[in-house]
């Protein structure tokens, strides 16, 4: 009798955890409108990088003739991006990674820095599961790191072996370029700028699970990770920017606002200390998530320009 009761309890618990795993997969990973970002005031980041510069950047993008391009990912997805060549570039290109639930053309403010201030070509990819790219899940930067190897190959084919490439990402895009940093990159990748990226998918989702639902990481994040492995091909634990920057050889500039509650500010120092390549950091006082540029444009543009020009030849 007791064995039947125990078995029933185990089945109920297992079923509940499986349901929770699918629920959190649907909330965070599955391609779908992320309504929870708008419904939870403390989480609201809408647009995905939401300072006044978003509107300015969108207007800037609309006034330029970007070329729509396509590549195919290693797992067969059609990925799309937007490329704007500059007559001043001389082979210099910035590939700019957008944030969670965003799209490439959201990154007009960053693109403007590279295109107008520094004279670069700019490439604005739509991440898998976002914008015009295919894919039914969000990779939080982990599968995207391999996609970025393909984008780099595209630029090398476009500009030739004399190309010089900078990767710049904000929020999930910041995590994406950091995760890319640990891969075998061609020598044409000269510098990386990571703005308010997280240490790992597991750490970020655990942090948000507590903020949104006051639930512990175990067992909920672990079950969602298992479901994600089945449906999207990766575990949260392997998707670590922290581990990747330990292997990095390309110089990295880390940027974070000290008032960021979406990706906690303490992650900046964890990433900076772990990074094995030449590095620098910029802390913008009073800046929340994704608004370091809006909070202090002069400091942001000055630091990015100074850092990048250390490693990119004019």
N, C-alpha and C positions, 0 to 999 in steps of 0.2 A: 504493500500500500504506500509506504513512504517513498519507495523508489519511483512509483508512478507520479506522486506529488512533486518530487524533486525533478523528474524529467519534464513535467509540465512547466515548472518554474523556469528551468533552463531554456525550454523552447520559447516561453514568453519573453524572457530577457534577451535571448538571441534575436527573436523577431523584432523586439523593440529597438535594439541596437542597429539592426540592419535597416529598419525604417529610418532611424536617425541618420545613418550614413547616407542613404539616398536623399533624405531631406536636405542635409547640408551640402551634398554634391549639387543638388538642384539650385540651392541658394547661391553658392560661391563659384562653382566650376562650370556648370552647364551654360551653354550660350543662350542667354535670355535677358530681357530687360532686368536691370538690377534695382528693383523698386525699393529694396530695403535701404539703399543709400539715401534716397530722398525722404523716406518715411521716418528715419531715425535722425533727429536734428544734429546730434553729436557726431554722426557719421557722414552727414551730407557733404558731398564733394561733387557739385553739379554746376557746370560741366566738370569732366574728370580732373582737369587742372583749372581751378575755378576763380582765379583772380581777374581783375579788370583786363589784364593783357589777353585773356582768352578771346574776348570780342575783338580787340585790336588785331590779334593774330589771325582770327578768322577773316577779318576784312582784308588783311595783307595777303593771305592765301588767295582770296577771291579775285584779287587784282593781278595775279600772276598766272602765266600759262604753264601749269605743271603737265608733264607728260605722264600718262598712266602706263604703268609697266606691270608685267607679270613674271613670276618665277614659280617653280614647282618645288615643294618641300621634299625632304627625304622620304616622307611617308605618303607622297602623292597628292598633297593639297595644293590647290591653286592659291597663291598668295599675291596680293596686289599692293602696289605702292605708287607714290607720286614723286616724280623727279623733276628738279628745276636746275638746269645748267647755268653757270655764270661765266661770262666772257673773261672774268678776272681770275678764274679758279686755278688754272694751270695744273689740273689734276687733283686739286684738294677737294674733298667731299666730306660732308657731315651726314651721317645716317642717324636719324632722330627717332627714338622709341617712345611711344605714347603710353598712357596709364591704363589702369583697369577700367573696362567698359567704354574706352575711348576709341579714337581712330587717328590715323596719321595726320590728317589735316587739322586736328586740334592743336598741333604743335607749331603753329605759325609764329608765335612769339620767339621760340627758340630758333626756328628756321631763319627768321629775320636777322638775328644776331650773326649767324654764320654767313648768310647771303649778302647782307648789306654792310655789316661792320667789317667782316673778314674776307669777303669776296669768294666764298666757297660755293660749289654745287651743293644742293641739299636733296636728300632722299627721305621721304616720309612714308614708311611702310605701315600698312594696316596689319596688326598682329593676327595670327590665326584665331578664328572665333570672334573677330572684330571687323567692323567696317565692311569693305568689299572683299575681304579675304574669306576663303572657305574654312570650314572647321566648326564642330559643334561643341567645343569645350574651350575653356581658358587655361592656358598652361602656366600662368604666373611667372613666365620667364624661362622655365626649364626647357620645354620643347622649342621655345622661341630662340634659345641660344643657338641651336642648330640651324634654325631658319636664318638667323643673322649671318651665319657662315655663307649661306647661299646669297644673301644680299651683298655681302662683301665681294663674293665672286662676280656678281653682276657689275659692281662698280669697277672691278679690275678689268673686266671685259670691255666696259665702256671707256675707261680712262687709260688703260694700259699699265705696264709694270712700274711706271713713274708715279702712279697714283699715291696720294697720301690721304688716309681715312681717319676720321674722328667719329667715335660712337658717343652719343649723348642721349640719356634717357631720364625720364621723370616718373617717380612713383613705381608702378610695375615696370615701366620702361627703364627706370634706374636699376631695378633688380635684374632685368633682362640683360643690360649691357655688362653688369657685374658678373652674371652667370656666363656670359660669352667670354669674359676676360680669362677664364680658366681653361679655355680650349686652345688648341694649336692654331694660332692666328698668323696670317702672313705678315711679313715685315712692313707691309704698306699700312697696317693699322698702327697709328702713331700715338694715340691718346684716347682716353675714355673719361667722360664726365657723367657721374652718377648722382642724380638729385633725388633725395628722400626715398631711396630704395630700402627694402627690408632685408634682414639677415637671411631668412629662409621662409619658405612657404609655411612650414609647420609652425614656426614661431609667430608669424604674422596672423595666421588663422586662429591659433590658440589665443593670442592677444584679443582678437576681435570677438571670438566666441565668448570670452569672459565679459567683454564690454557690452555686447548685445544681449546676451542671455544669462550671464552670470553662471556659466557652466564651465567645469574644468576641462582641460585638454583631453584627459583620458576618461572614458573611452571614445568620446565623440569624434575628436579629430582623427584618432587612429582608425575608426571605422570608416569615416569619410575618405581617408587616405586609401584604404583598401578598395572602396568602391571606385575611386579615381584611378587606381592602378588597373582595375578591370575595364573601365569604360574609356579612360584617356591615356593609359599607358605609363603613368608615373606615380610613384609614392611621394607624399609630401616631404618625407625625410631626406630624400635624395636631392630635392630641389633647393639647393643651398647656395646662396651668393657668398656666404661666409667661407665655405669650403673652396669655392672657385677663386676668390680673390687671394687665397693662400697660394694658389698656383700661378697667379697672374705674372706676366712679364711686361705688359704694356702699362705705362704710367696712368694712374687714376686720380682724378679730382673728385672728392666726396663733398656734397653740399647737403645741408639739412637746416631747417628752421627749428629753433629751440622751443617753439610753442606747438610743434606738431603732435597731435594726439591720434592721428590716423595711422601713421607709421611712427612709432615712438622714437623720440630724439635719442634715447640711449643706444639705439642700434647703430648710430653713426660711429661712435667710438669703438664698438665691437668690430665693425667692418674695417675701420681705419687701422686698428691695431693688428688685425689679421692679414692685411694686405702686404704682400711680399715684394711688390714692384715699387718704383718711384711713385710718391704719392703726395698729395696736399689736401687740405680741407678748408671749407668755407662754412662758417656758422652764421646764419642770418637771425639776429635777435628779434624776437616777437613774431616770427613768421610761422604760420600754420602749414598744413599739408599742401604741397604743390604751389605755394605762393611765395617762395623765396625771391623769385625774380620781381614780383609785384611789390614786395615789401622794401627791397633795396636794389633798384635796377642798376644803379651805378656800381655798387659793390659786385653784383652778380656778373654783369657784362665785363667789368674790369678784370675780375678773377678768372673767368672762363677764357677771355682773350689772352691774358698773361700766361695761363697754364698751357693752353693749346699751342701758342707760338713758341714755347720752349722746345717743343718736340716736332713741330711741323715747319719745314723749310718754306720760305717764301720765294 
